[in-house]
Amino acid sequence: MKKGLVFIALGSNLETPISQIQRAFNELGQLPGTLLIKHSSLYRSAPVGRLDQPDFINAVAQIKTDLAPLDLLSALLAIEHKQGRVRELLNAPRTLDLDILLYDALQCNDAGLIIPHPRMIHRAFVLQPLIEIAPDCQIPGYGPIAPLLAACKDQELLKIN
């Protein structure tokens, strides 16, 4: 199987979020048949949805993988669990959140996986780190990333490294 080029969003707001993200970068590079190509800087953002929680640390990683999309999703959920992720409430605080944003030019709408990630086009905390590492990125069904990021200009985001 040809390696797929994948972008993954990372987020954390519990238990030393910067360390959680850095550990996740290492874990991504250790997945079977997977190579961590690069990752963005880290960004601080306000929570979305449930506002009574700490700010998030966010980043985006680019990998090449032999894992099929659903197998990759399972591997990401295992990393989240390993790092203490508990799923109690929607948009609740979390040690780690890993989302597949893009997998090649695939458009997928399975019960457990939607690619491109359905809310990525509305979130500066995803688009800014993505454009940092892939400035010419095209989002299937939406086009170039730059105009999408411009539409999110009212969302505060602080680059922290």
Number of C-alpha atoms within 10 A of each C-alpha: 7 8 15 19 17 21 24 22 24 25 27 25 25 19 13 11 19 21 13 22 25 13 14 23 20 11 15 21 19 12 17 12 11 18 17 18 14 15 21 19 17 22 21 21 20 18 17 13 9 12 12 10 15 14 17 26 28 29 29 32 25 25 21 19 23 17 19 12 20 12 11 19 17 12 18 21 17 13 20 19 15 12 18 15 18 13 11 9 8 8 13 16 23 22 21 28 23 21 19 22 24 26 23 16 15 15 15 14 12 9 6 7 15 17 21 23 19 11 9 21 19 14 16 21 29 22 24 26 22 27 18 15 18 18 14 12 16 15 21 15 9 11 11 15 19 15 11 19 21 12 13 16 11 8 13 11 17 13 15 11 8
